[in-house]
Structure formats: C-alpha cells, structure tokens
Amino acid sequence: MVILSAVAALALAACAAEPPVVTETPATVARAALDSTKAQEIVGDTFATLSAADASGDAQLLTQRVEGDAAAVRAAQYRVTSQVAEATLEVLPDDMQRIYVSNSDTWPRIMAAVSVPPDESLTPIVYLWVQESVQDNYELRGWAHMIPGATLPAMPGDVDGATQLPLGETGVDPSPRAALEGYLEYLRQGAASELAGSYAEDSYAAQLFAARDSLAAAAQNAGGAYVDTVQPDMENTFVLSTSDGGALVFAPVRITSSFSVSGATLKVPGNDAALVDGDISTKATYTYQDLVVLSVPAPQFNQLPAVVAAEHHLVTIRPE
C-alpha cells in the first residue's frame, strides 16, 4: 500500500516577514461601470449567498452569485466538511480593503476586490467577479490569497474604474497573454527552466515544484510514475489596467496531477478521500482549479512580471 499524502492542497496563505501590500491611487473623475454603493451591494449579496450555502453545506444555494470555478471549489469544500469531522471551511472574509471596478461599456466586465486578512496568520484574499451581460448578476468566479511579500499594483478604485485590456495588449511588454503563457510554461518546466529568470520568485511556483519533486520520487520508488499538466482557461481570463500603465491578469488555471504505482494499492489521506469519485487501485488523478493573479509592470519600471496572488484548490480525485 502506498499512501498518497504529498498531493494535498498546497498551503499558500502562510504568514510572512514581509506582508503583502495593497497600494492605493487617488480617485479621479467617476467613470466606473459601478458606483461605490452598487459595488458594495454586490459584495454584500455575494457573501449573504455564501453564508446561506455554508450554513447548510448545499452548493445548489450558491447559484446567482457564485459560479464557475468558485462554485466548484466551494462545493468540494462542502464534500470534505460533510465527511471529515475535523475539517473546516476555508474562511472567506467579507470586509474589503479595496474594490476595483471595470470602466468597460461592453461585456463581459469584471470587478475585483482585496479583503482584509482573514486572521493574523493569513494573507488578504483577492476576489474576482464577472458579469457576462447586462441581464446577468456579477458572479464570484474565483479567489486567491496574496503571495507573502507581494505588492498589489496601484489601481484606480471604485470611483474611477480600471480599463479592461485585451490579452494581446501591446502597451505592456510582455503582453498579458505572453506573460501568462510564459509563466505557465515555466510551471510546466520547473525550477530549472530558463524561464525562471523572466519572473519574480513566488511561493506558489516554489511549492508546486517541491510537491512535484516529492511525488515523482515517491512514484518512482513504487515502480510507477507521476505526471502533471498545467492548462489555462483563456476564455475566462481577464486583464485590468493599473494606474502606472501596467496590467493585472486574472487567470483561471487547471492543474491535474496523476500518480501511479505498480504492485501496490494507493491510499489517499483523510480529507482527500472525500473527493474521490470511484475506487482507487493503482492510479489517481487529482484535479485543481487554481486562480493566478499576475502583475505585468509598466515598461518604465524595468521589473519582472510577478504573481501577486495564487490559490491551489483541489476539486476532484479520479481513479484510473
């Protein structure tokens, strides 16, 4: 029997000597798609919905305000807490430091926010809402803790609004698409990649690489193999301009981690067992729905693109 314990979700929200920084920009002429009152209403409605669903552990109650990856992640957490007595739901604070509103007059449009820290040991959470059309609600689509020591770029606030940029925006170098694709390729290749020097160091990548090394060694020792894949969701990736001419990329990322053994039976740890769909024998594939928030600095600063928030969320485990 091989216990598959190293595949558990990464702890990315640890306290750090240098806490994350959320910078502010003076408000200018109002031109945001939402005013402050409406933005706060969206936040309030979202967390009222979450509170009701959390109380009952019923993911069906998330509809209207929590959809997509965010709903899948919370539903997975409900499965764990319903089956594991000592498991607790991830704390999602509803008190925001800053709310950033798109000034787009077309759809889909987005709203982002940064929370206060959930507690003294955790970093603030970056949230992303999407409104698909004028008839639709703003829906929470994802969240991610800030990377310890990261700085969220100055952005227009809820009065001024921020411009939504295309992925191919050429006003920053690299473009948001090129920066994201390069970062994901760096994740695929690992710490020794030549791309490592193209991005600021971050704990999300470091912990992914550490888990990969550990699991690959464990699989080899058991006569099996370990393979992971990293895939973006470009259709649901959004970009906001920053006040200094840079860009902030909100990118859903799907990661699958497959672990197999030979001549043994896999056993997953307690919390993970609640997410197994079927009976595991010699191979298991873990699926994560992550959110990566990547800052692309304005050209005049001559800085590297940097991950400012990221979350590794386990949603399913599939036997093969």
ZAPANU-776745 format. One record per residue (C-alpha): residue number from 0; x, y, z. Coordinates in steps of 0.05 Angstrom, whole numbers. Example, Ala and Ser with C-alpha at 12.3 -4.5 7.8 and 13.67 -1.06 7.14 Angstrom:
BEGIN
<0; <246; -90; 156>>,
<1; <273; -21; 143>>,
This chain:
BEGIN
<0; <0; 0; 0>>,
<1; <25; 70; -18>>,
<2; <-5; 128; 20>>,
<3; <-13; 187; -27>>,
<4; <-4; 243; 23>>,
<5; <40; 292; -14>>,
<6; <-14; 311; -64>>,
<7; <-54; 350; -13>>,
<8; <-71; 423; -29>>,
<9; <-13; 470; -20>>,
<10; <-12; 518; 38>>,
<11; <0; 584; 2>>,
<12; <-30; 632; 53>>,
<13; <23; 629; 106>>,
<14; <45; 690; 146>>,
<15; <109; 722; 122>>,
<16; <161; 770; 149>>,
<17; <142; 818; 93>>,
<18; <65; 821; 90>>,
<19; <31; 834; 23>>,
<20; <19; 908; 6>>,
<21; <-42; 937; -27>>,
<22; <-26; 1005; -56>>,
<23; <-77; 1059; -68>>,
<24; <-89; 1111; -122>>,
<25; <-125; 1178; -112>>,
<26; <-195; 1178; -140>>,
<27; <-208; 1219; -203>>,
<28; <-269; 1233; -245>>,
<29; <-323; 1179; -237>>,
<30; <-328; 1135; -298>>,
<31; <-332; 1065; -269>>,
<32; <-386; 1016; -291>>,
<33; <-408; 1012; -219>>,
<34; <-411; 1065; -165>>,
<35; <-387; 1051; -94>>,
<36; <-457; 1035; -68>>,
<37; <-472; 985; -122>>,
<38; <-404; 952; -115>>,
<39; <-415; 943; -41>>,
<40; <-484; 914; -55>>,
<41; <-452; 861; -99>>,
<42; <-402; 843; -45>>,
<43; <-458; 840; 7>>,
<44; <-504; 797; -36>>,
<45; <-446; 750; -53>>,
<46; <-428; 737; 19>>,
<47; <-500; 731; 40>>,
<48; <-506; 676; -12>>,
<49; <-442; 643; 12>>,
<50; <-465; 647; 85>>,
<51; <-530; 612; 69>>,
<52; <-496; 558; 28>>,
<53; <-441; 549; 80>>,
<54; <-492; 540; 136>>,
<55; <-526; 483; 100>>,
<56; <-467; 456; 61>>,
<57; <-511; 459; -1>>,
<58; <-475; 481; -65>>,
<59; <-541; 490; -101>>,
<60; <-553; 552; -59>>,
<61; <-491; 585; -90>>,
<62; <-526; 599; -156>>,
<63; <-538; 671; -178>>,
<64; <-477; 699; -142>>,
<65; <-423; 644; -140>>,
<66; <-410; 606; -205>>,
<67; <-356; 572; -246>>,
<68; <-291; 553; -211>>,
<69; <-312; 588; -147>>,
<70; <-374; 545; -141>>,
<71; <-335; 481; -158>>,
<72; <-283; 497; -105>>,
<73; <-334; 512; -51>>,
<74; <-375; 450; -69>>,
<75; <-312; 408; -59>>,
<76; <-300; 440; 8>>,
<77; <-372; 423; 28>>,
<78; <-359; 350; 10>>,
<79; <-298; 348; 54>>,
<80; <-330; 382; 114>>,
<81; <-391; 337; 109>>,
<82; <-349; 274; 113>>,
<83; <-289; 293; 156>>,
<84; <-307; 314; 226>>,
<85; <-246; 357; 239>>,
<86; <-247; 392; 171>>,
<87; <-268; 465; 169>>,
<88; <-288; 511; 111>>,
<89; <-237; 560; 84>>,
<90; <-251; 628; 115>>,
<91; <-271; 680; 63>>,
<92; <-273; 749; 95>>,
<93; <-328; 797; 71>>,
<94; <-292; 861; 93>>,
<95; <-255; 893; 35>>,
<96; <-194; 939; 35>>,
<97; <-204; 959; -37>>,
<98; <-253; 946; -94>>,
<99; <-232; 955; -166>>,
<100; <-286; 965; -218>>,
<101; <-281; 959; -293>>,
<102; <-299; 1021; -333>>,
<103; <-317; 979; -394>>,
<104; <-383; 994; -430>>,
<105; <-384; 924; -462>>,
<106; <-389; 854; -433>>,
<107; <-364; 811; -401>>,
<108; <-339; 860; -349>>,
<109; <-307; 847; -282>>,
<110; <-299; 872; -211>>,
<111; <-242; 854; -165>>,
<112; <-231; 865; -91>>,
<113; <-178; 854; -38>>,
<114; <-201; 832; 31>>,
<115; <-173; 847; 100>>,
<116; <-131; 787; 123>>,
<117; <-175; 730; 148>>,
<118; <-132; 729; 212>>,
<119; <-62; 747; 234>>,
<120; <-32; 683; 204>>,
<121; <-62; 691; 134>>,
<122; <-53; 740; 77>>,
<123; <-110; 780; 45>>,
<124; <-153; 748; -8>>,
<125; <-162; 774; -79>>,
<126; <-233; 761; -107>>,
<127; <-257; 764; -178>>,
<128; <-329; 776; -202>>,
<129; <-353; 771; -274>>,
<130; <-416; 799; -306>>,
<131; <-429; 763; -371>>,
<132; <-483; 810; -398>>,
<133; <-525; 868; -377>>,
<134; <-580; 819; -356>>,
<135; <-534; 778; -312>>,
<136; <-512; 787; -240>>,
<137; <-440; 797; -222>>,
<138; <-417; 727; -202>>,
<139; <-358; 709; -158>>,
<140; <-314; 666; -202>>,
<141; <-252; 656; -160>>,
<142; <-208; 677; -103>>,
<143; <-135; 672; -84>>,
<144; <-93; 691; -24>>,
<145; <-39; 742; -36>>,
<146; <32; 716; -40>>,
<147; <71; 733; 23>>,
<148; <113; 794; 10>>,
<149; <77; 812; -55>>,
<150; <54; 882; -73>>,
<151; <-12; 893; -109>>,
<152; <0; 948; -161>>,
<153; <-36; 1015; -152>>,
<154; <-101; 1013; -189>>,
<155; <-159; 1061; -199>>,
<156; <-210; 1050; -145>>,
<157; <-285; 1043; -145>>,
<158; <-296; 1116; -164>>,
<159; <-250; 1120; -225>>,
<160; <-253; 1049; -251>>,
<161; <-199; 1010; -287>>,
<162; <-195; 996; -362>>,
<163; <-205; 923; -383>>,
<164; <-149; 906; -431>>,
<165; <-146; 852; -485>>,
<166; <-99; 794; -472>>,
<167; <-58; 817; -531>>,
<168; <-50; 888; -504>>,
<169; <15; 917; -532>>,
<170; <21; 975; -484>>,
<171; <58; 930; -435>>,
<172; <117; 886; -450>>,
<173; <107; 827; -448>>,
<174; <34; 829; -467>>,
<175; <-13; 798; -415>>,
<176; <-21; 737; -459>>,
<177; <53; 728; -469>>,
<178; <67; 739; -395>>,
<179; <15; 687; -375>>,
<180; <35; 636; -427>>,
<181; <108; 643; -407>>,
<182; <92; 635; -334>>,
<183; <50; 573; -345>>,
<184; <106; 543; -388>>,
<185; <154; 559; -330>>,
<186; <107; 520; -284>>,
<187; <108; 461; -332>>,
<188; <184; 460; -340>>,
<189; <201; 471; -266>>,
<190; <251; 510; -226>>,
<191; <309; 494; -273>>,
<192; <273; 525; -332>>,
<193; <307; 582; -369>>,
<194; <242; 620; -359>>,
<195; <254; 624; -284>>,
<196; <294; 688; -294>>,
<197; <236; 720; -330>>,
<198; <191; 722; -269>>,
<199; <197; 745; -197>>,
<200; <203; 688; -147>>,
<201; <137; 667; -115>>,
<202; <115; 615; -64>>,
<203; <61; 586; -109>>,
<204; <111; 562; -161>>,
<205; <161; 541; -108>>,
<206; <110; 496; -72>>,
<207; <85; 466; -138>>,
<208; <156; 448; -156>>,
<209; <170; 419; -86>>,
<210; <107; 376; -89>>,
<211; <125; 352; -160>>,
<212; <195; 331; -139>>,
<213; <168; 294; -78>>,
<214; <113; 258; -115>>,
<215; <157; 240; -175>>,
<216; <208; 208; -127>>,
<217; <153; 171; -89>>,
<218; <122; 144; -153>>,
<219; <190; 121; -180>>,
<220; <204; 85; -115>>,
<221; <137; 49; -122>>,
<222; <150; 28; -193>>,
<223; <101; 78; -221>>,
<224; <101; 148; -250>>,
<225; <79; 219; -235>>,
<226; <54; 267; -288>>,
<227; <22; 335; -281>>,
<228; <-8; 383; -332>>,
<229; <-19; 458; -329>>,
<230; <-73; 488; -373>>,
<231; <-101; 559; -377>>,
<232; <-173; 580; -388>>,
<233; <-162; 638; -435>>,
<234; <-237; 649; -447>>,
<235; <-246; 666; -373>>,
<236; <-180; 704; -365>>,
<237; <-187; 779; -354>>,
<238; <-139; 837; -352>>,
<239; <-145; 904; -316>>,
<240; <-100; 964; -326>>,
<241; <-61; 991; -267>>,
<242; <-52; 1065; -251>>,
<243; <21; 1065; -273>>,
<244; <9; 1035; -341>>,
<245; <18; 962; -324>>,
<246; <-32; 905; -324>>,
<247; <-62; 856; -275>>,
<248; <-81; 788; -304>>,
<249; <-134; 745; -270>>,
<250; <-123; 675; -297>>,
<251; <-160; 610; -280>>,
<252; <-112; 552; -286>>,
<253; <-129; 478; -286>>,
<254; <-76; 431; -259>>,
<255; <-81; 355; -260>>,
<256; <-32; 311; -221>>,
<257; <-32; 237; -237>>,
<258; <4; 187; -191>>,
<259; <10; 113; -206>>,
<260; <44; 53; -173>>,
<261; <60; -18; -193>>,
<262; <45; -79; -149>>,
<263; <12; -37; -94>>,
<264; <-53; -2; -77>>,
<265; <-58; 72; -68>>,
<266; <-90; 102; -7>>,
<267; <-107; 176; -3>>,
<268; <-106; 214; 63>>,
<269; <-170; 230; 102>>,
<270; <-191; 298; 75>>,
<271; <-175; 278; 3>>,
<272; <-216; 213; 8>>,
<273; <-280; 255; 10>>,
<274; <-265; 279; -61>>,
<275; <-252; 210; -92>>,
<276; <-302; 193; -147>>,
<277; <-297; 117; -150>>,
<278; <-250; 64; -123>>,
<279; <-175; 77; -127>>,
<280; <-129; 20; -142>>,
<281; <-62; 36; -174>>,
<282; <-72; 105; -203>>,
<283; <-105; 170; -181>>,
<284; <-111; 237; -216>>,
<285; <-120; 299; -173>>,
<286; <-153; 360; -207>>,
<287; <-143; 430; -182>>,
<288; <-179; 494; -203>>,
<289; <-129; 549; -188>>,
<290; <-132; 624; -195>>,
<291; <-67; 661; -211>>,
<292; <-64; 737; -208>>,
<293; <-3; 760; -248>>,
<294; <23; 832; -247>>,
<295; <56; 856; -311>>,
<296; <95; 920; -294>>,
<297; <93; 982; -337>>,
<298; <154; 985; -384>>,
<299; <186; 1045; -350>>,
<300; <198; 1006; -285>>,
<301; <241; 952; -317>>,
<302; <213; 900; -269>>,
<303; <196; 827; -278>>,
<304; <125; 802; -282>>,
<305; <104; 775; -213>>,
<306; <50; 732; -184>>,
<307; <15; 773; -130>>,
<308; <-38; 722; -111>>,
<309; <-49; 648; -125>>,
<310; <-91; 591; -97>>,
<311; <-84; 515; -108>>,
<312; <-154; 487; -98>>,
<313; <-167; 413; -101>>,
<314; <-236; 396; -130>>,
<315; <-236; 323; -150>>,
<316; <-196; 258; -147>>,
<317; <-208; 208; -202>>,
<318; <-185; 135; -202>>,
<319; <-159; 107; -268>>,
